[in-house]
Amino acid sequence: MNQHTISRISISLLAIVLIIFGFYHFIYPQNLIGYLPSFLPSGNVWIYIPGAAFILAGIAFIINKQVRLAGYLLAILLLIFVLTIHLPNLINASSDENRQMALISLLKDTAIAAFALHIAANAKN
C-alpha cells in the first residue's frame, strides 16, 4: 500500500469514529448533559451542536470536501472540550477513578485534535 492509501484509510477511520460520536450525542444526550460546563445554560442543544459538528466533520473527511475547514473547526471544538470540560474535571476530580477518566478524555481529545490539525494542514482544498 502506498502512503496516500494508508492516509485515506486513517482519515476514513477517524471519520467513522466522529460520525459514531456524533450519533451518540443525538441518541443519548442525557448521558452527556452532566459534562456541560456550569457557565452554559442547561439544555440538550449544547449536546446536539457538537454532535452535528462531529457528523459534519466526519462526512467532510470521507467525501474529501472542505477538509481544511472541517479539520481546523474540529480541532478548535476538541481543544475547547479539553480546556472547559476535561481539564476542570481532572483538577476537581473527587476520586482516583474520576481523575483517571478525565485524564483519558483529555488525552483522547488532544490526540484527535492533533490529528485533525494534521489533516487540515495537509488538505488540498
C-alpha positions as CSV (number, residue, x, y, z in Angstrom):
1,M,0.0,0.0,0.0
2,N,1.2,3.4,-0.8
3,Q,1.3,6.4,1.6
4,H,-1.8,8.0,0.1
5,T,-3.9,4.9,0.6
6,I,-2.8,4.5,4.2
7,S,-3.5,8.2,4.8
8,R,-7.0,7.9,3.3
9,I,-7.7,4.7,5.4
10,S,-6.6,6.6,8.6
11,I,-8.7,9.6,7.8
12,S,-11.7,7.4,7.0
13,L,-11.3,5.6,10.3
14,L,-11.3,8.9,12.2
15,A,-14.4,10.0,10.2
16,I,-16.3,6.8,11.1
17,V,-15.4,7.4,14.8
18,L,-16.5,11.0,14.6
19,I,-19.8,10.0,13.0
20,I,-20.4,7.4,15.7
21,F,-19.6,10.0,18.4
22,G,-22.0,12.4,16.7
23,F,-24.9,10.0,16.6
24,Y,-24.2,9.1,20.3
25,H,-24.8,12.8,21.1
26,F,-28.2,12.7,19.4
27,I,-29.3,9.2,20.7
28,Y,-28.1,9.6,24.3
29,P,-27.9,13.3,25.2
30,Q,-28.9,12.6,28.8
31,N,-25.6,10.7,29.3
32,L,-23.6,13.8,28.3
33,I,-25.6,16.6,29.9
34,G,-23.7,16.3,33.1
35,Y,-20.4,17.2,31.4
36,L,-21.6,20.6,30.3
37,P,-19.6,23.5,31.9
38,S,-21.6,25.4,34.5
39,F,-21.3,28.6,32.6
40,L,-23.5,27.3,29.8
41,P,-27.3,27.3,30.2
42,S,-28.7,23.8,30.5
43,G,-30.3,22.2,27.5
44,N,-29.7,19.5,25.0
45,V,-28.8,22.0,22.3
46,W,-25.3,22.1,23.8
47,I,-25.1,18.4,23.3
48,Y,-26.6,18.4,19.8
49,I,-24.3,21.1,18.4
50,P,-21.1,19.2,19.0
51,G,-22.9,16.0,17.8
52,A,-23.7,17.7,14.5
53,A,-20.2,19.1,14.2
54,F,-18.7,15.6,14.6
55,I,-21.0,14.2,12.0
56,L,-20.3,17.0,9.5
57,A,-16.5,16.8,10.1
58,G,-16.7,13.0,9.5
59,I,-18.7,13.5,6.3
60,A,-16.3,16.2,5.1
61,F,-13.3,13.8,5.7
62,I,-15.0,10.9,3.9
63,I,-16.1,12.9,0.8
64,N,-12.9,14.9,0.8
65,K,-14.7,18.3,0.6
66,Q,-14.0,21.3,2.9
67,V,-11.4,19.1,4.7
68,R,-9.2,22.1,5.8
69,L,-12.2,23.9,7.3
70,A,-13.6,20.8,8.9
71,G,-10.2,19.9,10.4
72,Y,-9.5,23.3,11.9
73,L,-13.0,23.6,13.3
74,L,-12.9,20.1,14.8
75,A,-9.5,20.8,16.4
76,I,-10.9,24.1,17.9
77,L,-14.0,22.3,19.2
78,L,-11.9,19.5,20.8
79,L,-9.5,21.9,22.4
80,I,-12.4,23.8,23.9
81,F,-13.6,20.5,25.3
82,V,-10.1,19.9,26.8
83,L,-10.0,23.4,28.4
84,T,-13.6,23.7,29.6
85,I,-14.6,20.1,30.4
86,H,-11.7,17.7,30.8
87,L,-9.1,19.9,32.5
88,P,-11.5,21.2,35.2
89,N,-12.7,17.6,35.7
90,L,-9.2,16.4,36.1
91,I,-8.3,19.2,38.6
92,N,-11.6,18.9,40.6
93,A,-12.0,15.1,40.5
94,S,-13.4,13.7,43.7
95,S,-11.8,10.2,43.3
96,D,-8.9,8.5,41.5
97,E,-11.4,6.8,39.1
98,N,-12.9,10.2,38.1
99,R,-9.4,11.7,37.8
100,Q,-8.3,8.8,35.5
101,M,-11.4,9.1,33.3
102,A,-10.8,12.9,33.0
103,L,-7.2,12.3,32.1
104,I,-8.1,9.7,29.4
105,S,-10.7,12.1,27.9
106,L,-8.3,15.0,27.9
107,L,-5.6,12.9,26.2
108,K,-8.1,11.4,23.7
109,D,-9.5,14.7,22.6
110,T,-6.0,16.3,22.5
111,A,-4.8,13.4,20.2
112,I,-7.8,13.7,17.9
113,A,-7.4,17.5,17.8
114,A,-3.7,17.0,16.8
115,F,-4.8,14.5,14.0
116,A,-7.5,17.0,12.8
117,L,-4.8,19.7,12.6
118,H,-2.5,17.4,10.7
119,I,-5.4,16.6,8.3
120,A,-6.3,20.2,7.9
121,A,-2.7,21.4,7.3
122,N,-2.2,18.8,4.6
123,A,-5.6,19.2,2.9
124,K,-5.6,20.1,-0.8
125,N,-8.8,22.1,-0.8
